[in-house]
Amino acid sequence: MALKLIEVKSRREIEKMRLAGQIVARVLKEVSQLVEPGWTTADIDAYAARRVKELGGIASFKGYQGFPAHTCVSLNNEVVHGIPSSKRVIKAGDVVKIDFGAIYDGWHGDSTLTVGIPPVKPKHQHLIDVAAEALQRGIAQVKAGVYLQEISGAIQDYVESQGFSVVRQYVGHGVGRNMHEEPQVPNYRTRELPNPRLKAGMVIAIEPMVNMGGHATRVLADRWTVVTVDNSWSAQFEHTVLVTETGFEVLTDRAQVE
């Protein structure tokens, strides 16, 4: 398969992406600490919309290909792209995926976390933990000179060792001036996508989507919300990651914000 151009960012561009990433990290950290039973998914969206503006950024998702909200909020068997709604009330035991992106001075950051609303069933907490660890195992592979699908293989091997599956229909991506750029970053090994060597200055969003059952998904009638075909629950984590000569830098690291 022909390899499309993958941008290598300059130091100045990377600094702007750090600032975008810090906005995303702060918003997600705050909302994850606040969400509780009784909140609606629209409440999450309203909080993110207010905070991104206060922090000097612009929400990436609002209006993107017609998406109507600032965040994607997906519950339980919903995998990705859930549309926030005042009718979707969060309950104890829910598994809530919050996906948020921000633009700072023309550059994007993108990240997702999954929050379990206590009390969470042990099997669902295990799902969340596996998805979080899968992301860390993928990130650990990042370094200039390695092949992209070393990330994919590390994620797939770990998830499947835990008895879960990785979604095939949706993958990670490059990030920069655009929210979605080359390369595509699958969470599984495949010959259907390019497998380039990473170069220092590339920025990618790694985002394993992990299902308790099979990997098959379908899109609901709203044309956005993706759910599992077998109704199994799903968890997702995502970070925007800079490739360096010696390893990586997580630009959306929530541990780096107060």
C-alpha positions as CSV (number, residue, x, y, z in Angstrom):
1,M,0.0,0.0,0.0
2,A,1.3,3.4,-0.9
3,L,2.5,5.5,2.0
4,K,1.1,9.0,2.2
5,L,3.1,11.9,3.6
6,I,3.5,11.9,7.3
7,E,4.3,15.4,8.7
8,V,7.3,15.9,10.9
9,K,6.6,18.9,13.2
10,S,9.1,21.7,14.0
11,R,10.1,22.7,17.5
12,R,7.8,25.7,17.3
13,E,4.9,23.6,16.1
14,I,5.5,21.0,18.8
15,E,5.4,23.7,21.5
16,K,1.9,24.8,20.3
17,M,0.8,21.1,20.3
18,R,2.1,20.9,23.9
19,L,-0.2,23.8,24.8
20,A,-3.2,22.2,23.0
21,G,-2.4,18.9,24.8
22,Q,-2.3,20.6,28.2
23,I,-5.7,22.1,27.6
24,V,-7.2,18.7,26.7
25,A,-5.5,17.1,29.7
26,R,-6.8,19.7,32.1
27,V,-10.4,19.5,30.8
28,L,-10.5,15.7,30.9
29,K,-8.9,15.5,34.3
30,E,-11.4,18.0,35.8
31,V,-14.5,16.5,34.3
32,S,-13.4,12.9,35.2
33,Q,-13.2,14.0,38.9
34,L,-16.6,15.7,38.8
35,V,-18.8,13.4,36.9
36,E,-21.2,11.4,39.1
37,P,-24.6,9.7,39.1
38,G,-27.3,12.2,38.0
39,W,-25.1,14.0,35.6
40,T,-26.2,13.8,32.0
41,T,-23.8,13.3,29.1
42,A,-24.9,16.9,28.0
43,D,-23.6,18.1,31.4
44,I,-20.1,16.7,30.5
45,D,-20.3,18.5,27.2
46,A,-21.3,21.8,28.7
47,Y,-18.5,21.7,31.2
48,A,-15.9,20.9,28.5
49,A,-17.3,23.7,26.3
50,R,-17.0,26.2,29.0
51,R,-13.5,25.2,30.2
52,V,-11.9,25.0,26.8
53,K,-13.0,28.6,26.2
54,E,-11.7,29.7,29.6
55,L,-8.3,28.1,28.8
56,G,-7.9,29.8,25.5
57,G,-8.7,26.9,23.2
58,I,-11.3,25.9,20.7
59,A,-13.1,22.5,20.9
60,S,-11.9,20.3,17.9
61,F,-15.0,18.2,17.6
62,K,-17.8,20.8,17.4
63,G,-18.9,20.9,13.7
64,Y,-16.3,18.4,12.6
65,Q,-17.9,16.6,9.6
66,G,-21.2,17.8,11.1
67,F,-20.7,16.5,14.7
68,P,-23.0,18.5,16.9
69,A,-21.1,18.6,20.2
70,H,-17.8,19.5,21.9
71,T,-17.2,16.0,23.3
72,C,-18.0,12.4,22.4
73,V,-19.5,10.7,25.4
74,S,-20.1,7.0,25.1
75,L,-21.7,4.7,27.7
76,N,-21.3,1.0,28.4
77,N,-21.8,-0.8,25.1
78,E,-21.2,2.4,23.1
79,V,-17.7,2.3,21.7
80,V,-17.0,5.8,20.3
81,H,-18.7,9.0,19.0
82,G,-21.6,9.1,21.4
83,I,-23.5,12.3,21.0
84,P,-24.1,14.1,24.4
85,S,-27.7,14.4,25.4
86,S,-29.7,15.8,28.3
87,K,-31.7,12.6,28.1
88,R,-28.7,10.3,28.9
89,V,-28.5,10.2,32.6
90,I,-25.3,8.7,34.1
91,K,-26.0,6.0,36.7
92,A,-23.9,4.1,39.3
93,G,-22.0,1.3,37.7
94,D,-21.8,3.0,34.2
95,V,-18.6,2.9,32.2
96,V,-18.3,6.4,30.6
97,K,-15.9,7.2,27.8
98,I,-15.1,10.9,27.3
99,D,-13.3,11.9,24.1
100,F,-12.2,15.5,23.8
101,G,-10.0,17.5,21.5
102,A,-8.8,21.1,21.5
103,I,-7.2,23.5,19.1
104,Y,-4.6,26.0,20.3
105,D,-3.3,28.6,17.8
106,G,-4.2,26.2,14.9
107,W,-2.8,23.0,16.4
108,H,-4.7,20.1,17.8
109,G,-4.6,17.8,20.9
110,D,-6.8,14.7,21.3
111,S,-7.4,12.4,24.2
112,T,-9.9,10.0,25.7
113,L,-10.4,8.4,29.1
114,T,-12.8,6.0,30.6
115,V,-14.4,6.6,34.0
116,G,-16.2,3.9,36.0
117,I,-19.0,5.4,38.1
118,P,-18.9,3.6,41.5
119,P,-19.7,1.0,42.4
120,V,-18.3,-0.6,39.3
121,K,-18.6,-4.4,38.8
122,P,-15.2,-6.1,39.0
123,K,-15.5,-7.3,35.4
124,H,-16.1,-3.8,34.2
125,Q,-13.2,-2.4,36.2
126,H,-11.0,-5.1,34.7
127,L,-12.1,-3.9,31.3
128,I,-11.2,-0.3,32.1
129,D,-7.8,-1.4,33.6
130,V,-7.0,-3.5,30.5
131,A,-7.8,-0.6,28.1
132,A,-5.6,1.8,30.2
133,E,-2.7,-0.7,30.3
134,A,-3.1,-1.4,26.5
135,L,-2.5,2.3,25.8
136,Q,0.6,2.3,28.0
137,R,2.0,-0.8,26.3
138,G,1.4,0.8,23.0
139,I,3.0,4.1,24.0
140,A,6.0,2.2,25.4
141,Q,6.9,1.1,21.9
142,V,7.2,4.6,20.5
143,K,10.7,5.7,19.4
144,A,12.3,7.0,16.3
145,G,13.2,4.1,14.0
146,V,10.6,1.6,15.1
147,Y,7.8,0.4,12.8
148,L,4.4,1.8,13.6
149,Q,2.7,-1.6,13.9
150,E,5.0,-2.5,16.8
151,I,2.6,-0.3,18.7
152,S,-0.3,-2.2,17.2
153,G,1.1,-5.6,18.1
154,A,1.8,-4.6,21.7
155,I,-1.8,-3.5,22.1
156,Q,-3.4,-6.5,20.4
157,D,-1.2,-9.0,22.2
158,Y,-2.0,-7.6,25.6
159,V,-5.7,-7.1,25.1
160,E,-6.2,-10.6,23.6
161,S,-4.2,-12.2,26.5
162,Q,-6.8,-10.8,28.8
163,G,-9.7,-12.4,26.8
164,F,-10.9,-9.2,25.3
165,S,-10.9,-7.9,21.7
166,V,-9.7,-4.7,20.0
167,V,-12.0,-2.8,17.6
168,R,-10.9,-3.1,13.9
169,Q,-13.3,-0.6,12.3
170,Y,-11.7,2.5,14.0
171,V,-8.1,3.3,14.5
172,G,-5.7,6.0,15.8
173,H,-4.2,8.7,13.6
174,G,-1.7,11.4,13.1
175,V,-2.4,14.8,14.8
176,G,-1.3,18.3,13.8
177,R,-2.9,21.2,12.0
178,N,-5.7,18.7,11.4
179,M,-7.3,16.5,14.0
180,H,-6.9,13.5,11.7
181,E,-3.7,13.2,9.7
182,E,-1.6,10.4,8.4
183,P,-0.6,7.8,9.5
184,Q,-3.5,5.6,10.6
185,V,-2.6,3.8,13.8
186,P,-4.3,0.5,14.1
187,N,-4.6,-1.4,17.4
188,Y,-4.0,-4.7,15.7
189,R,-1.6,-6.1,13.2
190,T,-2.7,-5.7,9.6
191,R,-1.3,-5.7,6.1
192,E,-4.1,-3.5,4.9
193,L,-2.5,-0.4,6.3
194,P,1.0,1.1,5.8
195,N,3.6,0.2,8.4
196,P,6.1,3.1,8.3
197,R,9.1,3.7,10.5
198,L,8.5,6.4,13.0
199,K,10.6,9.6,12.8
200,A,11.3,12.1,15.6
201,G,8.8,15.0,15.3
202,M,5.9,12.8,14.2
203,V,2.8,13.1,16.4
204,I,0.2,10.4,16.7
205,A,-2.9,9.6,18.6
206,I,-2.8,6.1,20.0
207,E,-6.3,5.0,21.1
208,P,-7.1,1.4,21.9
209,M,-10.8,0.6,21.9
210,V,-11.3,-2.6,23.9
211,N,-14.5,-4.8,23.9
212,M,-15.4,-7.4,26.4
213,G,-16.9,-9.5,23.6
214,G,-16.2,-9.5,19.8
215,H,-14.6,-6.7,17.9
216,A,-17.5,-6.1,15.5
217,T,-19.3,-2.7,15.7
218,R,-22.2,-0.9,14.1
219,V,-23.4,2.7,13.8
220,L,-26.8,3.7,15.3
221,A,-29.5,5.7,13.4
222,D,-28.0,9.0,14.6
223,R,-25.2,8.2,12.2
224,W,-22.5,8.8,14.8
225,T,-22.8,6.6,17.9
226,V,-20.9,3.3,17.5
227,V,-21.9,0.3,19.5
228,T,-20.8,-3.3,19.8
229,V,-22.7,-5.7,17.7
230,D,-22.9,-8.3,20.5
231,N,-23.9,-5.6,23.1
232,S,-20.7,-6.2,25.1
233,W,-19.3,-3.3,27.1
234,S,-16.3,-1.3,25.8
235,A,-13.6,0.9,27.2
236,Q,-11.2,3.3,25.5
237,F,-8.1,5.4,26.3
238,E,-6.2,7.8,24.0
239,H,-3.2,10.1,24.2
240,T,-1.5,12.4,21.7
241,V,2.1,11.3,21.6
242,L,5.2,12.9,20.2
243,V,7.9,10.7,18.7
244,T,11.4,11.6,19.9
245,E,14.9,10.2,19.1
246,T,15.0,8.3,22.4
247,G,11.4,7.5,23.0
248,F,8.2,9.6,23.4
249,E,6.5,12.5,25.0
250,V,2.8,12.3,26.0
251,L,1.4,15.7,25.0
252,T,-2.0,15.1,26.7
253,D,-0.6,13.7,30.0
254,R,-3.1,14.5,32.8
255,A,-0.4,13.9,35.4
256,Q,1.4,17.1,34.1
257,V,-1.5,19.4,35.0
258,E,-2.4,20.6,38.5
